[in-house]
Amino acid sequence: MDHAPRTEQPYGGLTAAQRSAYLERIALPEPGVPSPEALARLQLAHLRAVPFENLSIHLGEPVVLDPDALVAKVVTARRGGFCYELNGLFAELLASLGYPVSLLAARVFDGERPGPPFDHLALRVDLDEPWLVDVGFGRFSRSPLRLDGRGEQADAHGTFLLVPAGAHGDLDVLMDGAPQYRLGLRPYELADFRPTCWWQTTSPDSPFTRSTTCSVLTADGGRVTIAGNRLITTTPAGGRSELTLADGEALEAYRAHFGITVDRVPQAPR
């Protein structure tokens, strides 16, 4: 893997070649001048092309929070990743396209309680107003959310609400009335997420080490997911089908549904 210093970085993001390859990966032309509408197109294209997946953990592959390593994995190898990887790399793309973007830390809710700090990475993009952008949370909003909005925000995936939480300016992000994560508004660098990323990829208490998942938004607004040995397809209307896969079938399903080619089936501990 080439980790030579990058050049052609007018906004501190990707090189011109990396940006072009990334846009090809998500099947979008150059989006032009930054705008809320262009940002929404970028987010939706990413959600339809790049799966949320934790397969590296179960294939013995390191998860490296470095822009060039993420380009090699997500763009060149046409894989996916989880929040630190997907939102971390999407921030690089946005920066290279001229979007003012910041990395925000969030705590994912487990029932009624938020998890540990740096549990999740989300993005703030400042245009006409600040926007919450998230391509690394699995099933979440399809479009950017108004970060300063305090009323209900309708989205193709549900109704979202951002509610002030506590005395430090945090926001609870709710989807259809259920809390998803508690978002802090202080900006961080990608390196700040490395300790919790290491914990998520190594601890037996992490949900990512206990099971395998690979999921992507489909063109019709449903989802296709491989969870363990189950192929799960859902429709926008709430339909659901489930199929148990043998090992050979799983390898073909990863290729057919996600464009992911692996030499063995990722296995969670038994």
C-alpha positions as CSV (number, residue, x, y, z in Angstrom):
1,M,0.0,0.0,0.0
2,D,1.4,3.4,-1.0
3,H,1.5,5.9,1.8
4,A,3.6,8.5,0.0
5,P,2.8,12.1,0.9
6,R,-0.3,13.4,-1.0
7,T,-0.3,16.4,-3.3
8,E,-2.9,18.6,-5.1
9,Q,-4.9,19.1,-1.9
10,P,-6.5,22.6,-2.3
11,Y,-8.9,22.0,0.7
12,G,-6.9,19.5,2.7
13,G,-8.8,16.6,1.3
14,L,-8.1,14.1,-1.5
15,T,-5.8,14.5,-4.5
16,A,-7.5,15.2,-7.8
17,A,-7.0,11.5,-8.9
18,Q,-8.3,10.2,-5.6
19,R,-11.3,12.5,-5.8
20,S,-12.1,11.4,-9.3
21,A,-11.8,7.7,-8.4
22,Y,-14.0,8.2,-5.3
23,L,-16.8,9.9,-7.4
24,E,-16.6,7.1,-9.9
25,R,-17.0,4.7,-6.9
26,I,-20.3,6.3,-6.0
27,A,-21.4,6.8,-9.6
28,L,-21.5,10.7,-9.5
29,P,-19.9,13.3,-11.8
30,E,-18.2,16.3,-10.4
31,P,-20.9,17.9,-8.3
32,G,-20.0,21.6,-9.0
33,V,-20.3,24.4,-6.6
34,P,-21.1,23.3,-3.0
35,S,-24.7,23.6,-2.1
36,P,-27.3,21.8,0.1
37,E,-28.7,20.1,-3.0
38,A,-25.4,18.9,-4.2
39,L,-24.5,17.7,-0.6
40,A,-27.8,15.7,-0.5
41,R,-26.9,14.0,-3.9
42,L,-23.4,13.1,-2.6
43,Q,-24.8,11.6,0.6
44,L,-27.5,9.5,-1.2
45,A,-25.0,8.3,-3.8
46,H,-22.6,7.2,-1.1
47,L,-25.3,5.4,0.8
48,R,-26.4,3.5,-2.3
49,A,-22.8,2.5,-3.3
50,V,-20.7,1.9,-0.2
51,P,-21.9,-0.7,2.4
52,F,-21.8,-0.3,6.1
53,E,-19.7,-3.4,7.1
54,N,-17.4,-4.7,9.8
55,L,-15.9,-7.6,7.8
56,S,-12.3,-6.5,8.3
57,I,-12.6,-7.3,12.0
58,H,-13.5,-10.9,11.2
59,L,-11.1,-11.4,8.3
60,G,-8.0,-10.4,10.4
61,E,-7.5,-7.1,8.5
62,P,-6.4,-4.0,10.3
63,V,-8.7,-1.0,10.4
64,V,-6.4,2.0,9.7
65,L,-7.8,5.5,10.2
66,D,-5.6,7.2,7.7
67,P,-7.0,8.8,4.5
68,D,-4.7,7.0,2.1
69,A,-5.5,3.6,3.7
70,L,-9.2,4.4,3.6
71,V,-9.0,5.3,-0.1
72,A,-7.2,2.0,-0.7
73,K,-9.9,0.1,1.1
74,V,-13.1,1.8,0.2
75,V,-12.3,3.3,-3.3
76,T,-9.6,1.0,-4.8
77,A,-10.7,-2.3,-3.2
78,R,-14.4,-1.3,-3.4
79,R,-15.1,-2.3,0.2
80,G,-17.2,-0.6,2.9
81,G,-16.5,0.1,6.5
82,F,-18.0,1.3,9.7
83,C,-18.5,4.9,11.0
84,Y,-14.9,5.9,11.6
85,E,-13.9,4.7,8.1
86,L,-17.0,5.8,6.1
87,N,-17.6,9.3,7.6
88,G,-13.8,9.8,8.0
89,L,-13.3,9.2,4.3
90,F,-16.5,11.0,3.2
91,A,-15.2,14.1,5.0
92,E,-12.0,13.9,2.9
93,L,-14.1,13.9,-0.3
94,L,-16.3,16.8,0.9
95,A,-13.2,18.8,1.8
96,S,-11.7,18.2,-1.6
97,L,-14.9,19.4,-3.2
98,G,-14.8,22.7,-1.2
99,Y,-17.2,21.8,1.6
100,P,-16.3,23.2,5.1
101,V,-16.5,20.0,7.1
102,S,-15.9,19.0,10.7
103,L,-15.7,15.7,12.5
104,L,-18.1,15.3,15.5
105,A,-18.1,12.7,18.2
106,A,-21.3,11.0,19.3
107,R,-22.4,8.4,21.9
108,V,-24.7,5.7,20.5
109,F,-27.8,5.0,22.6
110,D,-28.2,1.5,24.0
111,G,-31.8,1.6,25.1
112,E,-32.2,4.8,27.1
113,R,-28.5,5.4,27.9
114,P,-25.9,6.8,25.6
115,G,-22.7,4.8,25.1
116,P,-19.1,5.9,25.7
117,P,-17.5,9.0,24.2
118,F,-16.2,8.7,20.6
119,D,-18.6,5.8,20.1
120,H,-19.6,7.2,16.7
121,L,-18.2,9.7,14.2
122,A,-20.6,12.0,12.4
123,L,-20.0,15.1,10.2
124,R,-20.9,18.8,10.3
125,V,-21.0,20.6,7.0
126,D,-21.3,24.4,7.1
127,L,-23.1,25.9,4.0
128,D,-26.0,28.4,4.2
129,E,-26.5,26.8,7.7
130,P,-24.9,23.9,9.5
131,W,-25.9,20.4,8.4
132,L,-25.5,17.0,10.0
133,V,-24.2,14.4,7.5
134,D,-23.9,10.7,8.3
135,V,-23.0,7.9,5.9
136,G,-21.7,5.6,8.6
137,F,-24.7,4.6,10.8
138,G,-26.5,1.9,8.8
139,R,-30.1,2.8,8.5
140,F,-30.3,6.5,9.2
141,S,-31.4,9.6,7.3
142,R,-31.0,9.6,3.5
143,S,-30.5,13.3,3.4
144,P,-28.5,15.8,5.5
145,L,-30.3,17.1,8.6
146,R,-30.5,20.7,9.7
147,L,-28.1,20.9,12.7
148,D,-29.8,24.0,14.0
149,G,-33.3,22.8,13.4
150,R,-35.4,21.9,16.5
151,G,-38.6,20.9,14.8
152,E,-39.4,17.6,13.1
153,Q,-37.4,16.9,9.9
154,A,-39.1,14.6,7.4
155,D,-36.8,12.1,5.6
156,A,-37.4,9.2,3.3
157,H,-36.3,6.9,6.2
158,G,-38.4,8.5,8.9
159,T,-38.9,11.6,11.0
160,F,-35.9,13.1,12.7
161,L,-35.6,15.4,15.7
162,L,-32.6,17.1,17.2
163,V,-33.1,17.8,20.9
164,P,-30.8,19.7,23.3
165,A,-29.3,17.4,25.9
166,G,-27.6,18.4,29.1
167,A,-25.7,21.5,30.0
168,H,-22.8,21.2,27.5
169,G,-24.6,21.9,24.2
170,D,-25.0,18.2,23.1
171,L,-27.9,17.2,20.9
172,D,-29.9,13.9,21.1
173,V,-30.7,12.8,17.5
174,L,-34.0,10.9,17.4
175,M,-35.4,8.9,14.6
176,D,-39.2,8.2,14.7
177,G,-39.1,9.1,18.4
178,A,-36.3,6.7,19.3
179,P,-32.9,8.2,20.4
180,Q,-30.1,7.2,18.0
181,Y,-27.0,9.0,19.4
182,R,-26.0,12.0,21.5
183,L,-24.0,14.4,19.4
184,G,-21.3,16.7,20.7
185,L,-20.6,19.9,18.7
186,R,-16.8,20.2,19.4
187,P,-14.8,19.4,16.2
188,Y,-12.1,16.7,16.3
189,E,-9.4,15.2,14.1
190,L,-9.7,11.7,12.7
191,A,-6.8,10.6,14.9
192,D,-8.8,11.4,18.0
193,F,-11.1,8.5,17.2
194,R,-8.3,5.9,17.0
195,P,-8.4,4.7,20.6
196,T,-12.2,4.0,20.5
197,C,-11.9,2.5,17.0
198,W,-9.2,0.1,18.4
199,W,-11.6,-0.8,21.2
200,Q,-14.5,-1.3,18.8
201,T,-12.4,-3.7,16.7
202,T,-10.8,-5.7,19.5
203,S,-12.9,-5.8,22.6
204,P,-15.1,-8.8,23.3
205,D,-17.6,-6.2,24.7
206,S,-17.8,-4.4,21.3
207,P,-20.9,-5.2,19.2
208,F,-18.7,-5.2,16.1
209,T,-16.5,-8.1,17.4
210,R,-19.5,-10.3,18.3
211,S,-21.2,-10.4,14.9
212,T,-20.7,-9.8,11.2
213,T,-22.7,-7.3,9.2
214,C,-22.8,-5.9,5.7
215,S,-25.6,-3.6,4.6
216,V,-26.4,-1.1,1.9
217,L,-29.3,1.1,0.8
218,T,-30.9,-0.3,-2.4
219,A,-32.1,1.8,-5.4
220,D,-35.7,1.5,-4.4
221,G,-35.1,2.7,-0.8
222,G,-35.0,-0.7,0.9
223,R,-31.9,-2.4,2.3
224,V,-30.0,-5.6,1.6
225,T,-28.0,-7.0,4.6
226,I,-25.9,-10.0,5.4
227,A,-25.9,-10.5,9.1
228,G,-24.0,-13.6,10.1
229,N,-25.2,-16.3,7.6
230,R,-28.6,-14.6,7.0
231,L,-29.4,-12.6,3.8
232,I,-32.1,-10.1,4.8
233,T,-33.9,-7.9,2.2
234,T,-36.3,-5.1,3.3
235,T,-38.5,-2.9,1.2
236,P,-39.5,0.7,1.8
237,A,-43.1,-0.4,2.6
238,G,-41.8,-2.6,5.4
239,G,-41.6,-6.0,3.6
240,R,-38.9,-8.4,4.8
241,S,-37.4,-11.6,3.5
242,E,-34.7,-13.7,5.1
243,L,-32.6,-16.5,3.7
244,T,-30.0,-18.7,5.4
245,L,-26.8,-18.9,3.4
246,A,-24.3,-21.8,3.1
247,D,-20.6,-20.7,3.0
248,G,-20.4,-20.8,-0.8
249,E,-23.7,-18.9,-1.1
250,A,-22.5,-16.3,1.3
251,L,-19.3,-15.6,-0.8
252,E,-21.5,-15.2,-3.9
253,A,-24.0,-13.0,-2.0
254,Y,-21.2,-10.6,-0.9
255,R,-20.1,-10.3,-4.5
256,A,-23.6,-10.0,-6.1
257,H,-25.1,-7.5,-3.6
258,F,-22.1,-5.5,-2.4
259,G,-19.4,-6.0,-5.0
260,I,-17.2,-7.4,-2.3
261,T,-14.9,-10.3,-3.1
262,V,-13.3,-12.1,-0.2
263,D,-11.5,-15.4,-0.1
264,R,-13.3,-16.8,2.9
265,V,-16.5,-16.2,4.8
266,P,-16.0,-13.7,7.6
267,Q,-16.8,-15.5,10.9
268,A,-17.7,-14.0,14.2
269,P,-16.5,-15.9,17.3
270,R,-18.8,-18.8,18.3
